[in-house]
Structures are given as structure tokens and as C-alpha cells.
């Protein structure tokens, strides 16, 4: 840690910061027992949800959330990512007013503590920026000297043309302060003012926030927008060396007070940059979002070809047994396209965009810095993105489930957005009311209304929920799906996506046509195993030759355990 502190802050300030950090660690250990968390296993899956996802009259939404989870999902999920549950001013929670409070409209810390008794909780550490309504920013505007360097003022003598932009909004926003007009760095919006990590005071405040979250039950900490936290004019200001150093310092601190607590970096950048947040396998994030998976999977189903998905998946590896991928298809955000850059030709990315728009989706754009814009994110629910335009419910459900089977069979831990459990369609009413593109994918439910849909076996929600939970429960019982068990991509033909996890061969037909899986057992490495049971249906397949041929219907999934 000292080496990284010296690199970031210089030798003198680095020594001082080490003393202050060690004092904080000592205080924490004096007032809290050092907690050790277990590493992840095949029994782990993370549900991603808002704190107010389910509502009932006269009940705190966090209490309602726990009720829904314990009624329907207790045996299927080990962990819950409650999206930012702090007071906020915009972006559905990601413009935080106060890091240390629970939004009173959701409940209070006792509700969070109750959830932590039943589930491993993931907290958001929204540490790149704060709300314009936060006390930190208000005190900066008022001239409080303690906060004078908390934010980044524009230097008009410096060149910012190389700064990579995830948005089309202005990099700097204008504010009136006690000293007059200031232009401050705002990566994401004028309501989200970037913090200045060159300030040792900012750094220590964030250390305190992380320790506070651990004390409140966080076992997984999601570092939001982490690639952007360090700025250096003249560079892209993304994924800089000092950004990684700051993450390494955070990791050292967390390891000291709560060994096994997991850091996960939300680094929505091209794949080769994303995986650098593993560090050497021991000094940065233990989990990394698999951001390339959603666009590549969507492309595979649109084209009926697994070629690009398989080529990318063949390259996947983690640097240590203490690291793994966080696999997801859908999230509270849209489907990012930047991670597919360099993995898909531009023409194929444009094809994804066209198919999304054909299904009622919207597109968010990023500023390229040369007065042009590029598609950055698809704003659409995963079910709508994969739906059959002719509204063939049966086939749309099968297609959707097939995509989720790919998520569940890959090496890593599955992260499942709550709407994927129900196959939610685009929420066009929320979109029109808010004029915020991501609202299309953030519908909230009255609990009674949703449970009525789940009880109706003819509803899309019920059909998807039943099949999804069944797959999750099968996965939990099979050691081959441990996050660190072996993985090998088997290229049968482009109509199928096939992955071997130990002795379980997972085959997904990504087309609407019947296909045959012709298995050369010797080539696959299963020559001594001529019988297999499909873990999903329990059907047994036997063959006494070196080759086994198995038919698959449209969008059928097989998880074949060989013996």
C-alpha cells in the first residue's frame, strides 16, 4: 500500500496518508470484529434490484423487497445487489446526496441489516462523483476551506480534447460559487460533479465511506464508474495508472478489516481494458463485470451465429483462483456497446443498433471528441431486445431462456437483473413520463399485481420465472458450475454455442431451426464417457461409438453431464 501511496501522492504525503489510514484501520478493528467472508461457489448467484422494486401500501419498500425474496427466491439466490439506496437527486440513485444514509422513502439501516442476515449484500460505492445537492458540494460553493479542493476546476490553459467521453453532455458544467463562476468537471451530468482524487481529503473521505459500508454489512462493494476517477489533462483520463493504484490501495484496506470482502469494478470499457482491473490477481478487483457478454450474445441471436461470441469466450481467463467474472446480460443500465469495440466489426455493431430500434429500443450516444457521436448504449429490456417481432410468445420465451442459459453456464458468477426473471417488456410509459432513456428498463411493481401474474401459468412472466428459477436451482447443485472450474469452448457449428465445464457439456441452439449436435467425444475430451444425463430435463443419452449425435429443437438448451 505504501508503494502505491507514494506513486499517487508523493513520498511525504504518502507517508502521512499511510499513518492516517492505519489509524482508521486500527479504530475499525477496535470497534468492530474483523469479518472474514467465504469465496464464491456454484451456489452463488446475485440478484440485481432497486430497493423500491416492489411496493405495498403502508410498508417500507426494503421490507417488501425482503418479503418477496424470502417468498420466491430464497433457495435460488445467495446474494443481492441493492442498487444505490442512499438519498439522491437524479439518475435513479447514482447522484448521491449522502453516502451514509438510507433514503427514507425506502426504509432505514435496520431494513438493510435484516436483508444482510439472509443474503450476501452488494453495496454501490458511487465514488467518482457526488450530487450537486450534497453537503460536500454545497460547502464548496459556500467557500468552506475544508472543501476547497474537493472538485476539479477547469484550467483554461490546458488541453482536454483527448478526454474519453461516455456521454454527449459537456465535460465541464458551470456553477456560481462564492468566488464567482466556476467550470467543474462533470463526466456524466451537471448534477454529478466529479470528485478530485488528487486531494488527500477526498481520498480519506472515500476510505471512511468504504469502512462504513463494511460495518453496515456490505460483503461485495461495487466501485461505480471506477475507470474515470483519476484525471490528467492531455490524456484520455480513463484507466490511468493512478486509477489502478487507487483501486489497489482500497483493496489493501478492505483486506485488512474484512478479508474476503469482494471488490467489483464497474468498468464499462473495451474488454482488454476491462480485464486489467484484476491487477495481478491479488491486488485489485476479485470480480469484474463481463461487459462484452451482453452485446456479443445479442449479436449471436440476431445473426444466428455464435462465431464472435465463441472466439471471445475462448480467450477468457483469470489471473488467479481468487478472481472471476461477474456474468450478466441485463442491468439497470442499458446494453453497453463500447465493450464490443474491437470484438465486432462496426457494421455488426450497427446491425445490433438497427435490430434494437426495430424492437422499440432507444440509443444513447457518446461524444467522440471530433464533433461526431457514436452509439454507446442500447436502452431496451433484454426480453424486448430478443423478442420475435411477430409476437410469437412461445418462441420469444424459448429464445429468452436460451440467452440466459448462456449466462448461467459460463465460468464466473451470474448477476441477474430483476426484470430478467419476469421477461419485462419495454416500459414505454415510464420512458415518456421521464424523458430519461434508461427508464425503459426500470419499471417498478406493485407486489400484489406481480404475484398475480406469476400465479397465471399462461403469462409470459410466469413462464419465464418458472423456467429461470428451475435452471438456477439445477446450477446450484452442480460442482462443474463453480466459478473457477475449468472451461473450454467447443466449436461444433455456428448455430450452437457450446461450452464444456468439467464434465458438463452445455449446448445452446441460438437459432429458430432444429439443429443436430454431433459430438466427437474423443476430441472434446469425453472419450471414456459414453452416457450423459441432461441436467435440465433428466433425459439420458447413450452412445457406444466415438461420436454422439443429439438433436436440438429451436432455441433448445442441453446441459449434458457425462459419466
N, C-alpha and C positions, 0 to 999 in steps of 0.2 A: 504494500500500500504506500509506503514512504516513497518508493521509486516513482510511482505514478503521481503522487502529490508534488514531488519535485518537478517532474516533467510538465505538469499542468500549471502550477502556481509558483515555481521557482523554489530554491532551496530554503530561503528564510521563511517565506510564508508557508511552504510545505511542512517545515518542522512545527510551526505554530499550529497549523491545522491538524497535524497528527496528534499533538497534545490535546487539542480540543475534542477531536473525535474519540480518542482513548478515554477521555473523561466522560463523554456521553455513553460510551460502551460500558464503562465501569458503573455509572449510575443506573443504567438499564439492568445490568446483572444484579445490582443490589436490590432493586425494586421489583424485578420480575425473575422468575425461574427461566433458565436457559432451556428453550424448547427445541427438540430435535424431531424433524419430520422424516417420514419414510420416503424412499424413492418411489416412483410410479410403477404400476404394473398393468397387466391386461385388464384388470378390474376397474381401471380408471377411465372415466370419460368426463368431460367438462361441459356443463350446460351454460350457455351464454344468454343472459336475460337482463332486462331492466328491472329495477326494484319495484316499479309500478306496473309490471306487465299484466298482472291480474288484479281486478278491483272488485270489492264488495262493499256495500253501503256500511258506513259506521265502523270501518275496520282499517287499520293501517296497512297499506299495500304490502309492506315487507312481511307482515304477519300472514296476509293472504297468499303471498308467494310461497312461504314455508308450508302452508296448508296444502297448496296444490302439489308441491314437490313430494311431500310425505304421502299424499294420497295416491299419486300416479307414477312417481319416478324414483322413489327411494331405493329400489332394487336395481335401477338402471344407471344412475349417475353417482359418482363419488364426490364430485366437485362442482361448484357453482361459481361462475364469474358474474357477479352483480355489477353491471355497468355503473359508471360513476353515480354514487348515491349521496353526493355532497350538495349543498346549496350551489346553484349555478345560474348563469344569466343567458346562456344560449347553447346551441349545438347539443341539445339533449343531454347535458351533463358535463361535456368536455370543456366548458368555460367555467372553471371552478372559482367560486367566491370564497369558500372557507374549506381548507383541506381537512380540518379536524372536527367538522360537524356532519351529522346526518341530516339530509334535507327533511325538515319536519313534516312535509307533505307525504313522506314515505314511512316515517316511523322514527325510531331513535336507536342509540347504540345497543340497547337491550335486545332489539329485534335482530341486529347483526350478530350479536353474541349467541342468540338462540339458534340461528342458522349455522353458526360455526360449530355447534355441538353435534350437528347431523352431517355436515358436509365440509370438505376442504374448500376454503373460500379464496377466490382470486379478487384482489382489490386493484383498482386502477390508480397508478401514480401518474397523474397528469402534470408532469414536471417540466415540460417545455414552455408552458405559458400559463397565465392566470387571467381571470376575468377582469374586465375594466371596472367592475363593481367590488373587487376585492379590497380589503383593508390595505394590503401592500401597495396597490396602485393608487388608492385614494391618498395615502400618506406621501407617496412620491409626488403626486400632483400638488399637495399642500406644502411641500418643501421640507418635510421631516428628514433631517440629515441621515438618519439610520437607513433610509430607503433611497438615498440619492443615486446609488449605482445599481439598483435592482433591475433596471430595464436598459435597453440599448438605444441610445440616441443616434440619429443619423449624423455621420460626418460627411459633409458635402464635398470634402476634398478627396474622398475615397471612392473607388470604383466597385459597384455592386452588380455589374452586368453578368458576372459568372454565377451568381447565386441560383441554385436549382430551385424551381418553384413547383410546389404540389397544387397550387391554386392559380386562378386567373386574377385574383384580387391583388391590390397593391402590396408590395413588400413592406412599405412604411405607411403608417397612419398618423394623422395629425391630431394633437391634443393640446388643450390650453393648460398650462401649469403656472405656478406662482412666478416663474421667470419668463413667462410668455409662451409662444407656440413652440412645441417640440414635435419632431417627427420620430416615431418609435417603431421598432422592428415588430412586425405582425405577420408571421408566416402564414397563419390560417384565416384570420379575420380581424377586423378592427376591434372586436370585443375580446380577442385573445392575444394579450400582449406578451411577447416572448421574454423569458427571464434571462438575466445576464449572468452566465456561469463564470465569467471572469471575476465576479465579485465573490469573495470568500464568505460573505454574509449570506448571499443567496445559497451557496453550496451547503453551508451548515444548516440553514432553514430546511432544505430538502432532506438532509440527513435526519433531522428531527422528525420530519413527516414520515419517512420510511420506518423509523423506530416506533413511531406512534402506531402505524398501521399493523406492524408485527404484534405490538402489545394488545391490539384490538382483535386479533385472531386471523390476520392475513397469513396464509401459508404459500400463496402464489402472488407475486407482485408484478403487475403488468406495467412496463415502462412505456408510456404512451409517447408516440412521435419522437422516440429517442434519437434517430439519426440527425435531428435538427438542433440538438441542444447546444452545440458549440459553433460559434460564428467567427469567421476570419475573412474580412473583405478581400476580394481578389481571388477567392476560391469558390467552389460550389456551395460551401457551408453545409455539406451533407456527408456523413460518415467520416468525419475528420479523425485524425489520430487522437486528439484530445477528447473527442466524444467517447471513443473506446476506453480511454484512460479513466474517464469519469465513471463509466459503467463498471470497470474493474474495481475502482475504489468502493462503489456501492456494494459490489459483490463481497468484498473483503469484510465490510462492516456487517452485512447481513449474515454471513457465515459465522461471524464471531458471536452474535447474540442469539441466532436461531438456525443452527446447522440444518441443512436440508430444505430450508425455505427456498422456494424456486423463484428466480427472476426470469421473466419472459419479455423479450423486446418486441415492441410493435414497430417493426422496421419495414414499412411498405415501400420497398425499393427493389431494383432489379435483383434477381436471385443471387448472383455471385457476390453482391454487396450484402445482401440479407444474411447469408450464412457466416459472414465474418463476425457476427455478434456472438458466435460460440466462443470466440477467442481461441485459446489453446485447448479448450475442452474442460478447463477447470477454473478459469479466471473471469469469465463473463457470464452470459446467459446460459441457463440449463435448458431452456425451451426457446424455440424460435418459431414464429408463425410461418406456416408453409404458404406464403403469399402467391406463389406461382401455381399452386394446385387448382384454385377455382377457375382462372381463365383457361388453363390448359384442358381441364376436364370439360368445361363448356364447349371449347373448340372441338374436342373429341366427339361429343354427342352431336354437335351441329354438322360436322363433316362425316360422321360415321367411321372415323379413323382414329386409332389410338397411337399413330406414329409419333407425333410430337410429345404426347404425354408419356409414352413408353421411353423415348430417348432421354427425356429429362429425368424420369424416375430412375433410370439405370445409373445416373450419375450421383444419386443421393448417398451421402454418408455423413456420419457424425464423428467428431474428433475424439470422443471418449464415451465410456459407458455411463457417464454422469450427464449426458446430454441427449436430447432427442427433439423431434419435430412436433409442433402443435399443428395438427392437420385440421383444416376447416374448409368448407365450401362457401357457406353464407355467414354473414356477420351483420352487426348493427350498421356498419358502413355498407357501401356498395361493393361491387366486384372490381378490384383494382386491376388495371391493365399494365401499369408500369412493370410489375414483376415478370410479365411475359415478354418484355422487351429483350431482344437477343435470343429468345427461345422460339418465337414465332415470327414469320415474315410480316412486314407491315400490312400486306394485302390480307393476310389471315386475321390479323387484329381488327382490320376494318370489317371483315366478314362477321366477326363476333359483334361488333358495334351495330351493324345492319340488322342482324338477327334479333338483337336485344330491342332495338327500336320497333321492329315488326311485331314484337310481343308486348308493346305498350311501355317499354322502359324509357328512361331518360339518360342523358350522358352528361357527366361533369368533365370540365376541361382544365388543363394546366397551361400556364404561360411558358412558352419555350424560350423567352428572353430575346426573341428576334421579331417581335410583333406578330408572331403566329401562335396558335394554340393547338394542342393535341388532346385526344381523348385520354382521360385519366382514370375514370371510374364509371362503371355501369350502375345506374340506380334502378334496381328491379329486384323483386324477390326471386329466390332460387327456383321456386316452383314455377313462377311465371316465365322465367328465363328458359326453362326446359319444357314448357308446356307445348302440346301439339296444337298448332293454330286452329285446326278444325274442331277443337274442344272435345277430343276423344278422351274422356275421363280415365277409362281403364288403362289405355296405353300411356297417358300422361303420368299416371300414378306409378306404373311399372318403370318408366323412364326415370322418374324422380328417384325412386328407391334404388335403381341401379347406380345412379350417381353417388348416392350416399353409401352404398356398399363399397365403392372405391375408397371413399374417405375412411371407412372403418377397417379396411384390410391393410392399409399401408403402415409401414413402420413409423411409430410415433404414438402420440396421444390424440384422440379425436376431440375436437371442440365443436359443439353443435349449437347453433343459434336456435333459440326457442321456436322461431317460425318454421324451421325445417321439420320440426316434429309434427306439425299440423298441415304442411303444404300450403301456407298462406299465399294467397294471390296478391297482386299489386293493390296497395291501399290508395286508390286514386282520390278518394275524398279527403284524406289527410294531406295528400300532396297539394290539392287545390286550395285547401284552407291555410296551409302554412307557407306555400311557395318555397319550401325547402326540399330539394330533390331527394334527400335521404329519407324523408318522411314516408315515402312509398313503401319502405321496408321496415317500418317501426310501429305497426298497428298495436294497440293495447286492447285487452279483452275484459269484458265483464265475465267473472268466473262462471256464473251460472249459465250464461249463453254458450261459452266454450264447452263446458262439460256436457251440455245437451247435445252439441254437435258430436262429441266423442262417443256418446251413447248411441248415436244413429249410425248403424253399420253401413248405410248407403252413402254417407257423406265422405267427401274427399279427406276431410280432417281425420275422421275415424279410421279410414283405410290406411292412410299413411302412418298415423300414430301407432296403430296396432302392429304393422309390419316393422316399423322403425324400432320400437321397443323390443320386439322379438329378436331382431338382429343384434341389438345392443346386449341383450341377455345371453345370446349364444356366444358373442365375442368375449364376454366376461369369464366364461368357463373354459376358454381355450388358451393354454400357455403359449401357443405359437403366436398369439397376438400381443405378447409382451412388447413394450415399446422398443426394447433393444434386441429382440430376437432377430435372427437372420432374415434377410430379404433379397430376393432375386427376381428381376423382371424377366418373364418368359415370353418371347415373341412368337406367338402361334400364327396369327394373321392380324391385319389391321382392324378387323371387325371386332376383335376381342381385346380386352385389357386383362392381362394375366400376371399375377404376382405369386411367388412361392414364399410362404412364411414357414420356415422349418419344414414340417411335413404336411402343411395345409396349402393346397393349391387353390387360389381364389381367381375365378374366371368370371368376367362380366361381358355380356354381349351388349355393345354400345349401339346397336342398330335395331331397326324395327323389323328386320328379317330374321328367319331362323338360320342358325349357323351351326356347323359341327366343329367341336374342339378335338383335333387329332393330336393326341399326346404321345410323343416319343419318350417313354418313361426313362430310358437309359440316358438320353440327352438331358432330360430335366433333372436327373439325379434321383429318380424314384424306381430304379430298375428292380430292386428287391421287394417292392411293394405293389402288388397287383390288384389289391382291393381298396376301395375308398368309400367312405360314407359322406354324403352331403350334410354338413352340419346344420343347414337351414331346413331341409325337408326330411332328413334322416333316411333318404333313399340310398341304397347300397349299389355301387357299381363294381363289377368284377370283370377281369380280363386276364387271360393266361398267356397272351402274346406280349411282345415288347411294345406294341402300340395299342393304345386305348382310344376309342372314338366315342365321344359323348355329344348328343345333340342338345342345343340350347335354343329355346324359343326367343321371341322378340324381347330384348332387354332383360333376359333371364340372368340370374346370379347363381353361381355354384361356389360353395366353399367345401372343397373335397379334402377330407382328412385321410391320408393314405396309411395303410398298415399292412 
